[in-house]
Amino acid sequence: MSPQALGTPVSRPRAGHRIAREGGYSLIELSVAILIALFLLGGVLLVEQDVHTAYGDQSGLAQLQDEERFAMSLLTAIIQSGGHFPNPWQNTIDSALPALTSSTPQGQSIPFQQEQAIWGVHNAGAPYDSIAVRFMTTAQENMTLCDGTTGAGNTYTNYFYVATASGNSYLDCELQTGTTWAPSPVQLVKGLQKINVLYGINTTGTDNNVDSYLRADQMTAAQWLNVTSVKVTLTFVNPLANETGQPGTVQFTRVISLMSRIGVAP
């Protein structure tokens, strides 16, 4: 017979004792944990955003440097070749650079005097300055043309200017071979806002000692025949322009000497 059947009392919790609850987190503890997690997540997002911004800035600056380097290198190669002609035993500057007035496919009239290698336009506003350079070369000399090819036994005119397309600005080039212009311009670099060009001459004579730099609209017909150097300033859109304290544009300047005038590369 069981103890309960004999009247033995069943054991019950004594007064003042509570039944133990199952373990867990309170609402306050959960709220604090969520706040800490959100704080840490926000920090991670800020770091990621800073890294992304820094990467974008570095990429923009790298592209700007590449565009500037290419544009200035090409302009230097072309301008320093102005007035060149091969083999003076077979050619003269008169035959290499005859008087020629022609219009580019974009409608710009370019009047070259006999023996004139450099010509330009000055505009105070858009499309700003432009410059035309001509020389004679052969395939053996491997001289660069503005469309990326090399000359092969002819007189070439390379005309540089700023153009806009689809809301962007570009350095464009038009190439004339002999008396024939290529049908379409070549887009060279993106983001070039303007070109400023000054022409180095000697105002007291015809020698190659430069004493003044003049704009195209200040040049006389005689002075165009005696350009010794060209000062080019390229103005690019600043890829960091949206950041505090950054200017809207960045400028690069180079003085380029004509080898036909000074006899050596700049």
C-alpha positions in Angstrom: 0.0 0.0 0.0 1.4 3.5 -1.0 2.3 6.1 1.6 -0.4 8.4 0.2 -3.0 5.8 0.9 -1.9 5.6 4.5 -2.5 9.3 4.9 1.1 10.5 4.6 0.9 14.2 3.6 2.3 15.2 0.1 5.3 17.6 0.3 4.5 21.1 -1.0 6.7 24.2 -1.3 7.0 26.1 1.9 5.7 29.6 2.1 8.1 32.3 0.8 9.8 29.9 -1.8 9.2 30.6 -5.5 9.4 28.2 -8.4 12.6 28.9 -10.4 12.0 30.5 -13.9 13.6 29.5 -17.2 16.7 31.5 -18.0 16.6 34.3 -20.8 17.2 38.0 -21.7 15.0 40.8 -20.6 13.6 43.4 -23.1 16.1 46.0 -21.8 19.0 43.7 -22.5 17.8 42.9 -26.0 17.3 46.7 -26.7 20.9 47.4 -25.5 22.3 44.6 -27.7 20.4 45.9 -30.8 21.6 49.4 -30.2 25.2 48.2 -29.9 24.8 46.2 -33.1 23.4 49.2 -35.0 26.2 51.4 -33.7 28.8 48.9 -35.0 27.0 48.4 -38.3 26.9 52.2 -38.8 30.7 52.4 -38.2 31.3 49.7 -40.7 29.1 51.5 -43.3 31.0 54.8 -42.7 34.3 53.1 -43.2 33.1 51.4 -46.3 31.8 54.7 -47.6 35.1 56.4 -46.9 37.0 53.7 -48.7 34.6 53.9 -51.7 35.0 57.7 -51.8 38.8 57.5 -51.6 38.8 54.9 -54.3 36.6 57.1 -56.5 38.9 60.1 -55.9 42.0 58.2 -56.7 40.5 56.8 -59.9 39.4 60.3 -60.9 42.8 61.7 -60.3 44.5 58.9 -62.1 42.3 59.4 -65.1 42.9 63.1 -65.1 46.7 62.6 -65.0 46.4 60.1 -67.9 44.3 62.5 -70.0 46.6 65.4 -69.2 49.8 63.4 -69.9 48.4 62.1 -73.2 47.1 65.5 -74.4 50.2 67.4 -73.5 52.5 64.7 -74.9 50.7 64.7 -78.3 50.6 68.5 -78.5 54.3 68.7 -77.7 55.2 66.1 -80.4 53.1 67.9 -83.0 54.0 71.5 -82.1 57.8 70.9 -81.8 57.6 69.4 -85.3 56.1 72.6 -86.8 58.1 73.8 -89.8 60.0 70.6 -90.3 60.8 69.3 -93.7 63.1 66.3 -94.7 66.3 66.3 -96.7 67.2 70.0 -97.4 69.1 68.8 -100.5 65.7 67.8 -102.1 63.2 70.1 -100.3 63.0 73.7 -99.2 60.7 75.4 -96.7 59.0 77.1 -99.6 58.1 73.9 -101.3 57.3 72.1 -98.1 55.0 74.8 -96.7 53.4 76.6 -99.6 50.8 79.3 -99.2 47.4 77.5 -98.6 44.0 78.6 -97.3 41.5 75.9 -96.7 38.5 75.1 -94.5 38.2 72.2 -92.1 35.2 69.9 -92.3 33.9 71.7 -89.2 34.1 75.0 -91.1 37.2 76.7 -89.7 39.2 78.6 -92.3 42.9 78.2 -91.9 45.1 80.7 -93.9 48.7 79.7 -94.1 51.3 82.0 -95.7 54.2 80.5 -97.6 56.7 79.2 -95.0 54.2 79.5 -92.1 54.2 76.5 -89.8 51.9 77.7 -86.9 48.6 79.5 -87.0 45.9 79.9 -84.3 42.6 81.5 -83.2 41.9 83.3 -79.9 38.5 83.3 -78.4 37.9 84.9 -75.0 34.9 82.5 -74.4 33.9 79.1 -75.7 35.3 77.4 -77.8 38.4 79.3 -76.6 41.8 79.0 -78.5 42.7 76.6 -81.2 46.0 75.9 -83.0 47.1 74.5 -86.4 50.5 73.1 -87.0 52.0 71.9 -90.3 55.2 70.2 -91.4 56.5 67.8 -94.1 57.7 64.3 -93.3 58.5 61.0 -94.8 57.7 57.4 -93.6 61.3 56.9 -92.6 61.2 59.8 -90.0 58.3 58.1 -88.2 56.8 61.5 -87.1 53.5 61.5 -85.2 50.3 62.9 -86.6 47.3 63.9 -84.4 45.2 60.9 -85.5 47.7 58.5 -84.1 49.3 57.6 -87.4 52.7 58.6 -88.8 53.5 60.7 -91.8 54.4 59.2 -95.1 55.9 61.6 -97.7 53.5 64.6 -97.6 52.8 68.0 -95.9 50.4 67.6 -92.9 48.3 70.1 -91.0 47.2 69.1 -87.5 44.4 71.3 -86.1 43.6 71.1 -82.4 40.5 72.6 -80.7 37.9 71.9 -78.0 34.5 70.5 -79.0 31.5 69.3 -77.0 29.5 66.2 -77.6 26.7 64.6 -75.5 27.3 67.1 -72.7 31.0 66.4 -72.5 34.0 68.5 -73.7 36.8 66.9 -75.7 40.1 67.8 -77.3 39.5 67.2 -81.0 41.9 67.0 -83.9 41.4 67.4 -87.6 44.1 66.3 -90.0 44.9 67.6 -93.5 47.1 65.6 -95.8 48.4 67.8 -98.6 45.3 69.8 -99.5 42.7 67.1 -98.3 41.1 67.1 -94.9 40.1 63.9 -93.2 36.2 63.7 -93.3 35.8 63.5 -89.5 37.6 64.8 -86.4 39.3 62.6 -83.9 38.3 62.8 -80.2 41.5 62.6 -78.3 40.8 63.2 -74.6 37.7 63.8 -72.5 37.2 66.5 -69.9 39.3 69.2 -71.5 37.4 72.4 -70.9 39.6 74.9 -72.8 43.0 75.5 -74.4 44.9 78.8 -74.0 47.7 79.4 -76.4 50.4 82.0 -76.4 53.0 82.4 -79.2 56.6 83.2 -78.4 58.3 85.6 -80.7 61.0 88.3 -80.9 59.2 91.6 -81.3 62.4 93.4 -82.4 63.6 91.1 -85.1 63.3 87.7 -86.7 65.8 85.7 -84.6 64.7 83.0 -82.2 65.3 84.8 -78.9 61.8 85.1 -77.5 61.0 88.4 -75.7 57.2 88.2 -75.8 54.3 85.8 -75.7 51.2 87.0 -77.6 47.7 85.8 -78.2 46.7 84.8 -81.7 44.6 88.0 -82.2 47.7 90.1 -81.3 50.0 88.5 -83.9 50.9 90.2 -87.2 51.4 88.4 -90.5 55.1 88.7 -90.2 55.2 87.5 -86.6 53.4 84.3 -87.6 56.5 83.4 -89.7 58.8 83.7 -86.7 57.1 81.8 -83.9 59.9 80.1 -81.9 57.9 78.6 -79.0 54.3 78.0 -78.0 53.0 78.2 -74.5 50.0 75.9 -74.0 47.7 75.8 -71.0 45.1 73.0 -70.8 42.2 73.5 -68.4 40.5 70.2 -67.3 37.4 69.6 -65.2 38.5 68.8 -61.7 37.2 65.3 -60.8 37.2 66.4 -57.1 35.2 69.6 -57.8 32.3 68.4 -55.6 34.4 68.2 -52.5 34.8 71.2 -50.1 37.7 73.5 -50.9 38.3 72.0 -54.4 38.4 74.3 -57.5 36.2 73.5 -60.4 39.1 73.1 -62.8 42.7 72.1 -62.9 45.3 73.7 -65.2 48.5 72.3 -66.8 51.0 74.5 -68.7 54.0 73.8 -70.9 56.3 75.8 -73.1 57.0 74.0 -76.3 59.9 75.0 -78.6 59.9 74.5 -82.4 62.8 72.3 -83.4 63.0 74.0 -86.8 63.7 77.3 -85.0 66.0 76.2 -82.2 67.5 73.1 -83.7 67.0 70.8 -80.6 64.1 69.2 -78.9 62.7 71.1 -75.9 
